[in-house]
Amino acid sequence: MRNLRNTVQLIGNVGQAPELKTFDSGTKMTKFSLATNESFTNAKGEKVENVNWHNVVVWGKLGEVVAKHVSKGQELAIEGKLNNRSYEDKDGNKKYITEIIMNEFLFIGSKAKQETQPF
């Protein structure tokens, strides 16, 4: 059961194009947002759509692959772990953020067929 700790699997659409950043140390990080959708019928019989946005972070070589091959709107299946952190903004206010540190991904949906380059 050790492998089940802090594991996240999501299927969604890329909402923000991946952004690659290289630090002074040479370490590379890519960030993007992923939208997951769910729909249900409420007590009044109305169909309700609920969209959740997730911040995704990818480190190293996999981050480079994501920055090169993933684009806004693509449907992805991702696997990773949750990470919570805090920081102070420029005004000194403490901010909290939850991110998914992605370990692997798959292209799915109709745009997956358009991707032909091997990784």
Residue pairs with C-beta under 8 A, 6 or more apart in sequence:
6 81
6 82
7 79
7 80
7 81
8 78
8 79
8 80
8 81
8 82
8 100
9 77
9 78
9 79
10 34
10 36
10 54
10 77
10 78
10 100
11 36
11 75
11 76
11 77
11 78
11 108
12 34
12 35
12 36
12 37
12 54
12 75
12 76
12 78
13 34
13 35
13 37
13 73
13 74
13 75
13 76
14 32
14 33
14 34
14 35
14 70
14 71
14 72
14 73
14 74
14 75
14 76
15 32
15 33
15 34
15 35
15 53
15 72
16 32
16 33
16 72
17 32
17 70
17 71
17 72
18 30
18 31
18 32
18 58
18 66
18 67
18 70
18 71
19 30
19 31
19 32
19 67
20 28
20 29
20 30
20 63
20 64
20 67
21 28
21 29
21 30
21 31
22 28
23 29
27 59
27 60
28 59
28 60
28 61
28 63
28 64
29 57
29 58
29 59
29 63
30 57
30 58
30 59
30 63
30 64
30 66
30 67
31 55
31 56
31 57
31 58
32 56
32 58
32 66
32 70
33 53
33 54
33 55
33 56
34 53
34 54
34 56
34 76
34 78
34 100
35 51
35 52
35 53
35 54
36 51
36 52
36 54
37 49
37 50
37 51
37 52
38 49
38 50
38 52
39 47
39 48
39 49
39 50
40 47
40 48
40 50
41 47
41 48
42 48
54 100
55 97
55 98
55 99
55 100
56 78
56 80
56 99
56 100
56 102
57 83
57 99
57 100
57 101
57 102
58 66
58 101
58 102
59 101
62 102
62 103
62 104
65 119
66 102
66 105
69 115
69 117
69 119
70 76
70 105
73 111
74 107
74 109
74 111
74 112
75 107
75 108
75 109
75 110
75 111
75 112
76 105
76 106
76 107
76 108
77 105
77 106
77 108
78 100
78 102
78 104
78 105
79 102
79 103
79 104
79 105
80 100
80 101
80 102
80 103
80 104
81 100
81 101
81 103
82 98
82 99
82 100
82 101
83 98
83 99
83 100
83 101
84 96
84 97
84 98
84 99
85 96
85 97
85 99
86 94
86 95
86 96
86 97
87 94
87 95
87 97
88 94
88 95
89 95
106 112
107 115
